Amino acid sequence: SSLEHHRYVFVRDELYSWLPAKITSTLSSPSYAANDDATNTITVVLALPSDWRETTHHPPGSHLANTSPENNFLKRTVNPKEYPDFHLPLQNTDENGEVKAHAD
């Protein structure tokens, strides 16, 4: 599937708008191609930068401000229906999550 090749995505967040994440699994029914089944889900783990706490403004109420890799707040289940064209925005990374460099 194309999700296997594009594991690094962005997910919506109420406080931060968009957060980087890595797809860990997908669950879809046979009607997925028709995009009409609300039970289709994608599970992701947030892929926050190592300097996240120091370089990010954290709004009041953020559970991510003091997060650690073991924190359950890093795991999210999203419904592709909540995204344009039923696709999560892709990060500009290779298959290992390394940012792809492009000349200007």
C-alpha angles and dihedrals in degrees: 000000000000090000090065090059094042102045095147113079144146123252129198119255128190095222104029100032096222131019130188115247145168121230111238100174145351130213118197139161125224089267092062092108089059090051091220103115117092091200093074108112140174120207116210138175115217111248100207119180117257090247093049097122095047100043104036129082106231115208119220110277095031114149089189096063093087100024126144129197090263093055117117089217086077093066118079136176114209135185114226089215087075092063132071112272088000091280131118112231111261125234117232094248140119124245090280095054094254114143112253111234118219128185115242 
